[in-house]
Amino acid sequence: MSNMRLTLAGISKASVGLVLVLAGGCQFLANLVSPNTVQVRLQNDGDFDVAVSMYVDGDQNVLSDLIEDQGTLLTFTLSPGEVQEFTRDCDDLQAIVVDNAELRVLGQIGPETSTDVLRDGDDFMCGDRITFTFDHSAIFTDFRVNVAVSGR
């Protein structure tokens, strides 16, 4: 009888250990699937280069007029069909805005566009992907940036 109790006790301890290992593995997998980052994707669907100036800020309540003063400036030049991506820790990317995007039809000359400030909790969440797609119609002055947010 005592051997049976020892065996059952050993099995119980092994079961608890296995559950703890599996729980840790599940957390590890959850972090892989939805890490504490926001992914940003810039995509040029137009026929000309696009020069992009954007700001990111760690304060989701930053005023639209102040994000340029206290945010981090990021600049990109996208060739036609090019995609660039970057990620930021969720604490570092609480607000994001395309301050200026210029379609370079003739060298440095072309129409410009921008977006409103997107904010964590209202427009996107930690773990999301924010996609900025730059495009134009056959009339090159009709330059626009479309914003889409999706969970990863």
N, C-alpha and C positions, 0 to 999 in steps of 0.2 A: 504494500500500500504506500509506503513512504517513497519507494522508487518511482511510483506512478505520480505522486505529488511533485517530486523533484523534476520529473520529465515535463509535467504540465507547466510548472513554474518556468522552466527553461524555454519551453515553447512560447509562453506568454511574453517573456522578456525579448525573445527573438522577434516575435510579431510586432511588439512595440517599436523595436529598433528598425524593422523593415518599414513600418508605417512612417517613422520619422525620416528615414532616408528617402522614401517615395515623396513625402511632402516637400522635402528640400528640393528634390528633382523637379517637382511640379512648379515650385516657385522659380527655379532656374529657367525652366521652359517658358513660364509666363513672362519673365524678364526678356527673353529672346524675342518673343512674339510682340510684346508691347513695351519696349524699353522706355526709359524716362527721357525721351528725346522727341523733338518735332523735326520731321524731314521736310525740306523745302525743295521743290522742283521748279526749274525755270525752263520753258520750252519755247523755242522760236519756230512757229508754224508759217512764218512769212517768207518773202522772197529776198529780203535784204537783211543786213546785220542789224541787230538791236543792241543799243547800249543801255544798261540798266543800272540805276542807283537806287538802293533800298536801304532801309534802316531797320534794325532789330533792337529791342529794348527788354530789359528784365522786369519792367514795371508795367503790368497790364492796364494801369490807370493813367499812364503817361498821356498828357494832352497832345492832340494832333500837332499843335504848333510847337511843341517842345521836343518831339521825338528826334528832330534833326540835331538839336543842341545836346541832348544827353544820350541818344542812342548810338549804336555802332553802325558806321557806314560800310556797306558792302557794294562792290561794283563788279559788273560782269559785262562782257561783250559776247553776244551769241550770234554765230553764223546761221544762215538759213538751215533749218532742220536740226540744229544743235540743241542738246539738252544738258543742263548742268544741275547737279544736286548737291545739297549740303545738309548737315544736321546740326542741331544745337540742343543742349540740355534744356529741359522744360523750364528750369528756373531762369535761364538766360534768354529765352525767347518767349516772352509774355505778350509782346506786341510786335507787329511787323507791317511795313508799308513799302510799296513801290513808289518812291518819291518822284522819280522821273524815269521814263523809258522813252528812248528816241529811236525811231525807225530811220536808219541811215540810207535814204534813197539816193542822194547825191553827196557822197563823201560824208561830211559832218552835218548835212542839211536834211531835215525831214520832220514829219509830225511827231508830237510828243503826247504821252498819256501818263496817268498815274492811277493809284488805287486809294481807297480809304484805308485807315489803319484797321488791321484785323487784330482782335484781342482774344487771349486765352479765356476760355469759359463762355464767351459769347459767340465767337466765330470759329474757333478750333479748340481742340483739347490736346493734352499731353498724349503722345503716341500717334497723333494724326500726321498725314501728309498734306501739305499745302502746295498746290500746283498753280503756277502763274503761266498762262499760255498767251503768247504775243502773236497777233495775227492782223491782217488787213484785208480789205476787199480789193477788187480790181482798181478801185480809186484809192491810190496810195494814201490819201489824206484821211481815209477812214481806218485809222490805226487804233487798236484796242488791246486791252489785257483782260483776259477772263480768269477768274479765280475759282478754283474748286478745292474743296476739303474732303478728304476721305480718311477713314481709319485704315491702319495698315494690317 
